[in-house]
């Protein structure tokens, strides 16, 4: 019998301590330096009045914001919500699952944080939305932390779902001990699909493009996917990570800040070339997703889709994200960081 239970308080404490540790490297005093202040100012200009939520990433203590979202949002479940005609969110105010409905079954981005959440929230949420859990064909795990892969092993065993991660994050999960904070005592899925950079994933009438975007972990997976709304197709840009690693260079469990910066610059260009006019992150607290979900729940027939923010806003979002990354890079870092085996926040 598969055991995947980890006491919630213990799991949250472990991850919260990692978030604080990761945010403790660059010191707050460094925000008086011109290089950092210039990037923060650029991010604020790009945010305008409509993209202020992700500006927390520019703070030297951004990890504390993630910790607060974790502690306050993990137990506050959002009603299963239709995001587009073919896209749905099932999760809480911290993290959840994006469900893609196709003519040949369901693709999930992430799997819930545990077997219990998958059983008690994800599956009932699918049913409430009129979707059949038995139609789950594939789960793309955005990166190898337990709040994203925690329910994957159960979905794999129960529904025969194929589980996909990048090779780098499969490797990371495979070498981390079960009691490490990134694994959190959860059962990892059996190694299955390896997501390749630029891969096209087609199921029935739907094709999704997948990209490996190192930074938060060695190999997060981001995606470009279609969002159907009233007969019109929009392009959704999904970034597979949020929190910043504490070091410039890669470690066994992160891609490092420099790689993260390159990934965001590249994925911003990919999103622009794809014509993306919407964004999504399974950490819905991080990019304004909570407000958009609330608006989607209250949306009346014929009203604009709150997730369609326009190509200019998508470009500004990635621009401010990148400016915050550059601010983090400009803060002081320990010389030893490049070789330190550091476990990142979730």
Secondary structure by P-SEA (a helix, b strand, c coil): cccccccaaaaaaaaaaaaaaaaccccccccccaaaaaaaaaaaaaacccccccccccccaaaaaaaaaaaaccccccccccccccbbbbccccbbbbbbbcccbbbbccccccaaaaaccaaaaaaaaccccccccbbbccccccccccaaaaaaaacbbbbbbcaaaaaaaaaccccccccccccccccccccccbbbbbcccbbbbbbbbcccccbbbbbbbbbbcccbbbbbbbbcccccccccccccccccaaaaaaaaaaaaaaaaaacccbbbbccccccaaaaaaaaaaaccccccccccccaaaaaaaaaaaaaaaaaaaacccccccccccccccc
